[in-house]
Amino acid sequence: MISLAVSLGAFNADQVKSLANLSRWAFLLTFAGVGLRTNFRELSRQGLRPFAVGVLGEVLIAVLTLGLVVGANRIWSL
C-alpha cells in the first residue's frame, strides 16, 4: 500500500527516504526476533532431514529464479 502511495507521488523525497529507513529497521528487528527465538537444541532433535529439505527447497527456488531471469533476458533482450 505504501509502495502504491509513493508511486502516486503522495510523499516527497524526504518522506520516501524516511520510510525506506523505517522499512530497513523493521526488517532487521523482525529477523533479530526470529533469531532470538531460535532453539538450537530443538533444531538438533529434529535431525538432518528437515535441514536437507530446506536447503534443497532454497536451491530449487534459486535455480528456478535464475532460469526465469535468463529466459526473460533472452526473450526481451534486457
Buried (B, 14 or more C-beta within 10 A) or exposed (E): EEEEEBEEEEBEEEEBEEBEEEEEEEEEEEEEEEEEEEEEEEEEEEEEEEEEEEEEEEEEEEEEEEEEEEEEEEEEEE
